[in-house]
Amino acid sequence: MAEPLVLTGASSGIGRSLAHHLADEYHVIALSRRIERMEAAFDENPDVTPYALDLQKFDTIRNRMAEIRETHGDPLYLINNAGINISAEIAHLDPKEVLRSMRVNALAPIVLFQEVLPGMADAGFGRVINVTSGAPLNCPEGAGPYSSSKGALNSLTVTAAAEWEDENIKINLMSPGPCRTEMAPEGPLDPAACHPTVDYLLSIDEDGPTGRFFWLGYEVPLFPELGDVQWMEGIGSEQMTRVLDREPYRPKP
């Protein structure tokens, strides 16, 4: 019996491509709002089981995951692939759209974390991939909701990786690159371009990386090299550029 792997956003694009690809080795639990589209896409693939799920409804996520655990056992593999891309310049941005981006792109993956990580800890093994983007690193104009939500996902992923590192649970970020999808119909790459990176992250051993960012076979630095900065003491390092001649104010003891 193949190990169950939970994959969100499986009805199109990268998610649909990954579901077919990963079904060669795992039993893919495919999640998306568009159940009819998944049923059509995976009708002849017995190793993909589709379930309807709206990631904006957190209670629904918990209920669906309870059903999946009851039916398939504790998933030891999770790929948070689903996402939405809302474009608007900051001056004309509806804050509700930022909240919607945050719910789907950053908070829903955390709810899924909470549903699978205890089972992974009990098994002493877990592999999680959060699909992110280069957007929070280069912040393109008009992409504020998307960039900020993926930036939040990045930070939450690194934090979770540190919190669960001793349990042999590897939680990493993966950007699929400029693939052709519904969100990016002009992308130059086929969604299969990300398959090798996904395979690598699902198969890393106990000494492998966690809390890191990968893109098309590269590891991408998430944070600048800041040297020996002393955050709590307010003391910078040689890698930082001083813009004030005076020392920062420190109250007398």
Number of C-alpha atoms within 10 A of each C-alpha: 6 11 15 24 24 26 25 27 25 31 26 18 19 24 23 20 18 23 30 16 15 18 19 13 13 18 21 29 22 27 26 22 16 17 17 13 16 23 17 10 18 19 12 9 14 10 19 25 19 25 19 17 21 18 24 16 12 19 12 13 20 15 12 18 20 15 12 17 15 10 9 13 13 22 23 22 23 25 26 26 23 23 23 16 18 17 16 17 12 13 7 8 15 12 11 10 16 19 14 18 24 24 20 21 31 26 21 22 28 18 16 20 17 12 20 21 24 15 17 20 16 11 14 13 17 24 23 25 26 23 25 29 23 20 18 20 14 9 14 12 12 16 17 22 27 29 28 20 26 25 22 16 25 25 14 16 26 18 14 20 22 14 11 18 16 12 18 20 26 28 28 25 27 28 23 25 19 19 20 17 17 12 13 12 11 11 14 12 14 16 20 15 17 23 17 11 18 23 13 11 21 19 10 13 14 15 8 10 15 25 20 18 25 24 19 17 16 11 13 15 11 16 7 7 10 12 11 11 15 11 8 6 8 11 11 15 12 10 12 11 8 11 6 7 6 7 9 9 7 8 5 4 3
